[in-house]
Amino acid sequence: MGTYLVTGAAGFIASRTVEMLLDAGHRIVGVDNLNDYYDVRLKEHRLERLRTRPEFEFVRADIEQFPALAPLFARCRFDAVLNLAARAGVRASIENPHVYLTTNTLGTLNLLELMRRHGVAKLVLASSSSLYAGQPLPFAEDLPVNTPLSPYAASKKAAELLAYSYHRLHRIDTTVLRYFTVYGPASRPDMAVWRFIQWIDEGRPIELFGDGTQARDFTYVDDIARGTILALAPLGYEIINLGGGRNPLALTALIEKLERLIGKKAAIERRAIHTADVKETWADIAKAGRLLGWQPGIDIDEGLLRTVAWHRENNVWARMVKL
């Protein structure tokens, strides 16, 4: 079986991807710097499940730091690198743009250069649907995404371009995955689903930016992790959407679904919509079906049911997670 380097291993998507790779019999070296962008206790919670697995090795390191990564490539022969580490969040990137460039772009460059030096032939690179801002729906991979509305989107675009350069120059097989609004158990607490569940359950007002008609193509984390693993197949250089691929769900409709599951009515405080927010996302996932044989398998109702169940099971400590 394979030996894979997975960056951002304590993160929401990466930890689930690592778990599935371990279930399939692979050996994983997981890297994460455990930064405090959001509550570190949540990252430790995800790592607890992984640390019990004998084929998982955790290394606390920052992909921004080339000297910290080099020894890993010197002692391990990786079959592929899954670069799932990222500084995420559109609004936060406007407040602190430098760290987005160093993590998302420089970090990707560090990994590519070490892959080149050590002959690692395959990269899976996590990117974002935020690149599609202003493009016609549904978002297809061949749309020109040259007008990013945030430093976050710009840093992801730059990472994609660097990966293409290394593919052309050094024949590194690269699959770029543009994720669409991932949700599920133990997600990031700065994301809408976590916040809405917690605020409704606690009786606190939901902060709703805009009129609530803005819609997202929600995608359950298990489907995303499964597609990420399928992307390890040799494809040359491809950009592939992983999203729900169905009609996008408005935030007001999301709130209504959560109200029914939780059994409580939400109080809503409206805020002005941010200029960097996208009105609607909707993934064209035909390419994922054609190249990866991938389709999302968990619909929004089942996914939200599982997510609310996780919050109930972990209610005591999840309430203490800082939003």
FITORMAR-555183 format. One record per residue (C-alpha): residue number from 0; x, y negated, z. Coordinates in Angstrom, 1 decimal. Each point is the difference from the previous one (the first is absolute). Example, Ala and Ser with C-alpha at 12.3 -4.5 7.8 and 13.67 -1.06 7.14 Angstrom:
BEGIN
REC  num    east   north      up
REC    0    12.3     4.5     7.8
REC    1     1.4    -3.4    -0.7
//
This chain:
BEGIN
REC  num    east   north      up
REC    0     0.0     0.0     0.0
REC    1     1.0    -3.6    -0.4
REC    2     1.9    -2.5     2.3
REC    3    -1.5    -3.4    -0.2
REC    4     0.8    -3.4     1.4
REC    5    -3.2    -1.9     1.0
REC    6     0.4    -3.6     1.1
REC    7    -2.5    -1.7     2.2
REC    8    -0.7     3.4     1.6
REC    9    -1.8    -1.4     3.0
REC   10    -2.3    -2.0    -2.2
REC   11    -3.7     0.8    -0.8
REC   12     0.4     1.5    -3.5
REC   13     3.5     1.3     0.4
REC   14    -0.7     2.0     3.2
REC   15    -2.9     1.8    -1.6
REC   16     2.1     0.7    -3.1
REC   17     2.8     1.4     2.1
REC   18    -2.5     2.2     1.9
REC   19    -1.3     1.4    -3.3
REC   20     3.5     0.6    -1.4
REC   21     0.9     1.9     3.2
REC   22    -3.1     2.1    -0.3
REC   23     1.2     0.9    -3.5
REC   24     3.3     1.3     1.4
REC   25     2.3    -2.9    -0.8
REC   26     2.8    -1.5     2.1
REC   27    -0.5    -3.8     0.7
REC   28     2.4    -2.6     1.2
REC   29    -2.2    -2.9     1.1
REC   30     1.4    -3.6     0.3
REC   31    -1.7    -2.9     1.7
REC   32     1.2    -3.1     1.9
REC   33    -3.1     0.0     2.2
REC   34    -0.4    -3.8    -0.3
REC   35    -2.6    -1.9     1.9
REC   36    -2.1    -1.3    -2.9
REC   37    -2.8     1.8     1.8
REC   38    -0.1     1.9     3.3
REC   39     2.8     2.5     0.1
REC   40    -2.0     2.3     2.2
REC   41    -2.0     0.9    -3.0
REC   42     3.1     1.0    -1.9
REC   43     1.2     2.1     2.9
REC   44    -3.4     1.7     0.0
REC   45     0.5     1.0    -3.6
REC   46     3.6     1.2     0.7
REC   47    -1.1     2.2     2.9
REC   48    -1.7     2.3    -2.4
REC   49     3.0     0.2    -2.3
REC   50     2.7     0.4     2.6
REC   51    -1.5     3.4     1.0
REC   52     0.8     1.4    -3.5
REC   53     3.4     1.7    -0.3
REC   54     0.5    -1.0    -3.6
REC   55    -0.4    -3.7     0.8
REC   56     3.0    -2.3     0.9
REC   57    -0.7    -3.5     1.0
REC   58     2.6    -2.7    -0.4
REC   59    -0.6    -3.5     1.3
REC   60     1.5    -2.3    -2.7
REC   61    -0.9    -2.9    -2.2
REC   62     0.0     0.3    -3.8
REC   63     1.2    -3.6    -0.1
REC   64     3.3     1.1     1.4
REC   65     2.0     1.8    -2.6
REC   66     2.7     1.3     2.6
REC   67    -2.8     1.6     2.0
REC   68    -1.3     2.0    -3.0
REC   69     3.3     1.1    -1.5
REC   70     0.8     2.7     2.6
REC   71    -3.3     1.7    -0.7
REC   72     0.7     0.4    -3.7
REC   73     3.6     1.2     0.8
REC   74    -1.2     2.9     2.2
REC   75    -3.3     1.0    -1.6
REC   76    -0.6     1.0    -3.6
REC   77    -3.5    -1.4    -0.7
REC   78    -2.2     1.3    -2.7
REC   79    -1.9    -3.3     0.0
REC   80    -0.6    -3.2     1.8
REC   81    -3.4    -1.2     0.9
REC   82     0.3    -3.7     0.8
REC   83    -3.2    -0.6     1.9
REC   84     1.6    -2.6     2.4
REC   85    -1.3    -3.5    -0.5
REC   86    -0.9    -3.3     1.6
REC   87    -3.7    -0.1    -0.8
REC   88    -2.7    -2.6     0.2
REC   89    -0.8    -2.9    -2.4
REC   90    -0.7    -2.7     2.6
REC   91     3.0     0.9     2.2
REC   92     2.3    -0.2    -3.0
REC   93    -0.9    -3.7    -0.5
REC   94     1.1    -0.7     3.6
REC   95     3.2     2.0    -0.1
REC   96     1.0     0.5    -3.6
REC   97     3.7     0.8     0.5
REC   98    -0.5     3.3     1.8
REC   99    -2.3     1.2    -2.8
REC  100     2.8    -0.6    -2.6
REC  101     2.7     1.7     2.1
REC  102    -2.1     3.0     0.9
REC  103    -2.1     0.6    -3.1
REC  104     2.6    -1.0    -2.6
REC  105     3.5     0.2     1.5
REC  106    -1.0     3.1     1.8
REC  107    -1.0     1.6    -3.2
REC  108     3.2    -1.1    -1.7
REC  109     2.0     1.6     2.8
REC  110    -1.7     3.3    -0.4
REC  111     0.3    -0.1    -3.8
REC  112     3.8    -0.7     0.2
REC  113     0.5     2.9     2.4
REC  114    -2.1     2.3    -2.2
REC  115     2.3    -0.9    -2.9
REC  116     3.1     0.6     2.0
REC  117    -1.1     3.4     1.3
REC  118    -1.9     1.3    -3.0
REC  119    -3.5     0.0     1.4
REC  120    -2.2     0.2    -3.1
REC  121    -3.5    -0.8     1.2
REC  122    -1.6    -3.0     1.7
REC  123    -3.6    -0.5     1.0
REC  124    -0.6    -3.7     0.8
REC  125    -3.0    -1.4     1.8
REC  126    -1.4    -3.1    -1.6
REC  127    -3.2    -1.9     0.4
REC  128    -3.3    -0.9    -1.7
REC  129     0.6    -3.6     1.1
REC  130     2.1    -0.4    -3.2
REC  131    -3.3     0.0    -2.0
REC  132    -1.3    -3.3     1.4
REC  133    -1.8    -1.9    -2.7
REC  134    -0.1     2.9    -2.5
REC  135    -3.2     1.4    -1.5
REC  136    -1.8     3.0     1.7
REC  137     0.6     2.9     0.2
REC  138     3.7    -0.4     0.5
REC  139     2.0     2.1    -2.4
REC  140     3.7     0.5     0.2
REC  141     0.8    -1.7    -3.3
REC  142    -1.4    -3.3     1.1
REC  143     2.6    -2.9     0.1
REC  144     0.6    -0.5     3.7
REC  145     2.3    -3.0    -0.3
REC  146    -1.9    -2.5     2.2
REC  147     0.2     1.2     3.6
REC  148    -2.0    -2.0     2.5
REC  149     2.2     0.8     3.0
REC  150     3.6     0.7     0.9
REC  151    -1.1     3.5     0.9
REC  152    -1.2     0.6    -3.5
REC  153     3.1    -1.6    -1.5
REC  154     2.3     2.1     2.1
REC  155    -1.8     3.2    -1.1
REC  156     0.2    -1.1    -3.7
REC  157     3.7    -0.6     0.4
REC  158     0.5     3.5     1.5
REC  159    -1.8     1.5    -3.0
REC  160     2.3    -1.9    -2.4
REC  161     3.1     1.1     1.9
REC  162    -1.2     3.6    -0.2
REC  163    -0.5    -0.3    -3.7
REC  164     3.5    -1.4    -0.5
REC  165     1.5     3.0     1.9
REC  166    -2.2     2.4    -2.0
REC  167     1.3    -1.4    -3.3
REC  168     3.6    -0.4     1.1
REC  169     0.5     3.1     2.2
REC  170    -2.9     2.3    -1.1
REC  171    -1.7     0.0     3.5
REC  172    -3.4     1.5    -0.5
REC  173    -2.4    -2.4     1.6
REC  174    -3.7     0.0     0.8
REC  175    -1.4    -3.3     1.3
REC  176    -3.3     0.4     1.9
REC  177    -2.3    -3.0     0.3
REC  178    -2.1     0.8     3.1
REC  179    -3.5    -1.4     0.4
REC  180    -1.3    -1.0     3.5
REC  181     1.0     3.1     2.0
REC  182    -2.0     0.8     3.1
REC  183    -0.3     2.9     2.5
REC  184     0.9     1.2     3.5
REC  185     3.0    -1.8     1.6
REC  186     0.1    -2.7    -2.6
REC  187     1.6    -3.4     0.3
REC  188    -1.8    -2.1     2.6
REC  189     0.2    -3.1    -2.2
REC  190    -2.3     1.6    -2.6
REC  191    -3.7    -0.6    -0.2
REC  192    -1.3     3.5     0.8
REC  193     2.0     0.3     3.3
REC  194    -1.0    -3.5     1.0
REC  195    -3.6     0.3    -0.9
REC  196    -0.4     3.3     1.9
REC  197     1.7    -1.4     3.1
REC  198    -1.9    -3.3     0.0
REC  199    -3.4     1.6    -0.6
REC  200     0.6     2.6     2.7
REC  201     1.2    -2.6     2.5
REC  202    -2.8    -2.4    -0.8
REC  203     2.5    -2.6    -1.2
REC  204    -0.8    -2.2    -3.1
REC  205     1.4     1.1    -3.3
REC  206     2.2    -2.6    -1.7
REC  207    -1.3     0.1    -3.6
REC  208     1.9    -2.1    -2.5
REC  209    -2.3    -1.3    -2.8
REC  210    -3.6     1.0    -0.5
REC  211     0.6     3.8     0.2
REC  212    -0.7     0.7    -3.6
REC  213     3.7     0.6    -0.8
REC  214     0.4     3.7    -0.7
REC  215     2.7     2.6     0.3
REC  216     0.7     3.4    -1.6
REC  217     0.4     1.8     3.3
REC  218     2.2     3.2    -0.2
REC  219     0.3     2.5     2.8
REC  220     3.5     0.7     1.3
REC  221     0.0     3.7    -0.7
REC  222    -0.7    -0.6    -3.6
REC  223     2.8    -2.5    -0.2
REC  224     2.5     2.3     1.6
REC  225    -1.0     2.9    -2.3
REC  226     0.4    -2.3    -3.0
REC  227     3.4    -1.1     1.3
REC  228     1.2     3.5     0.2
REC  229    -1.3     0.8    -3.5
REC  230     2.0    -2.9    -1.3
REC  231     3.3     1.9     0.8
REC  232    -0.5     1.7    -3.4
REC  233     2.4    -1.1    -2.7
REC  234    -1.6    -2.7    -2.1
REC  235     2.7    -2.4    -1.2
REC  236    -1.1    -3.4     1.1
REC  237    -3.7    -0.4     0.7
REC  238    -2.2    -2.4     1.9
REC  239    -3.2     1.7     1.3
REC  240    -3.0    -1.3     1.9
REC  241    -1.2     2.0     3.1
REC  242    -3.4    -1.4     0.9
REC  243    -3.6     1.0     0.7
REC  244    -0.8    -0.5    -3.7
REC  245    -3.7    -0.6     0.8
REC  246    -2.1    -3.1     0.4
REC  247     1.8    -2.3     2.5
REC  248    -1.6    -0.4     3.4
REC  249    -0.8    -3.5     1.3
REC  250     1.1    -0.9     3.5
REC  251    -3.6    -0.6     1.0
REC  252    -0.9     3.5    -1.1
REC  253     3.1     1.4     1.9
REC  254    -1.2    -1.7     3.2
REC  255    -3.5     1.5    -0.5
REC  256     1.4     3.5    -0.3
REC  257     2.1    -0.5     3.1
REC  258    -2.9    -1.3     2.0
REC  259    -2.0     3.2    -0.8
REC  260     2.9     2.2     0.9
REC  261     0.9    -1.8     3.3
REC  262    -3.7    -0.7     0.9
REC  263     0.5    -3.7     0.7
REC  264    -0.7    -3.2    -1.8
REC  265     2.9    -2.2    -1.0
REC  266     0.2    -3.7     0.9
REC  267     1.7    -1.9    -2.8
REC  268     2.0    -3.2     0.0
REC  269     0.8    -1.3    -3.5
REC  270     3.3    -1.5    -1.0
REC  271     1.1    -1.7    -3.2
REC  272     1.3     2.4    -2.6
REC  273     3.8    -0.2    -0.5
REC  274     1.3    -1.1    -3.4
REC  275     2.2     3.1    -0.2
REC  276    -2.9     2.4     0.5
REC  277    -1.3     1.9    -3.0
REC  278    -3.7    -0.1    -0.6
REC  279    -0.3     3.7    -1.1
REC  280     2.1     3.0    -0.7
REC  281    -0.9     3.0    -2.1
REC  282     2.5     2.6    -1.1
REC  283    -0.1     1.7    -3.4
REC  284     1.3     3.4     1.0
REC  285    -0.1     1.7    -3.4
REC  286     3.8     0.1    -0.2
REC  287     0.3     1.7     3.4
REC  288    -2.4     2.7    -1.2
REC  289     1.8     0.4    -3.2
REC  290     3.6     0.1     1.3
REC  291    -0.4     1.3     3.5
REC  292    -3.3     1.9    -0.1
REC  293    -1.1    -2.2     2.9
REC  294    -3.4    -1.2     1.0
REC  295    -1.1    -1.3     3.3
REC  296    -1.9     2.7     1.9
REC  297    -1.3    -1.8     3.1
REC  298    -2.7    -2.6    -0.5
REC  299    -0.5    -3.1     2.1
REC  300    -2.7     1.4     2.2
REC  301     2.0     3.1     0.9
REC  302     3.2    -2.0     0.4
REC  303    -1.7    -2.6     2.4
REC  304    -1.6     2.9     2.0
REC  305     3.5     1.5     0.5
REC  306     1.5    -3.4     0.9
REC  307    -2.6    -0.9     2.5
REC  308     0.3     3.5     1.6
REC  309     3.8    -0.6     0.4
REC  310    -0.7    -3.3     1.7
REC  311    -2.4     1.7     2.4
REC  312     2.5     2.7     0.8
REC  313     2.8    -2.5     0.6
REC  314    -2.1    -2.7     1.5
REC  315     1.8    -0.4     3.3
REC  316     3.4    -1.0    -1.5
REC  317    -1.2    -1.2    -3.4
REC  318    -1.8    -2.9     1.7
REC  319     3.3    -1.2     1.4
REC  320     1.6    -0.2    -3.5
REC  321     0.6    -3.7    -0.7
REC  322    -1.9    -1.3    -3.0
//
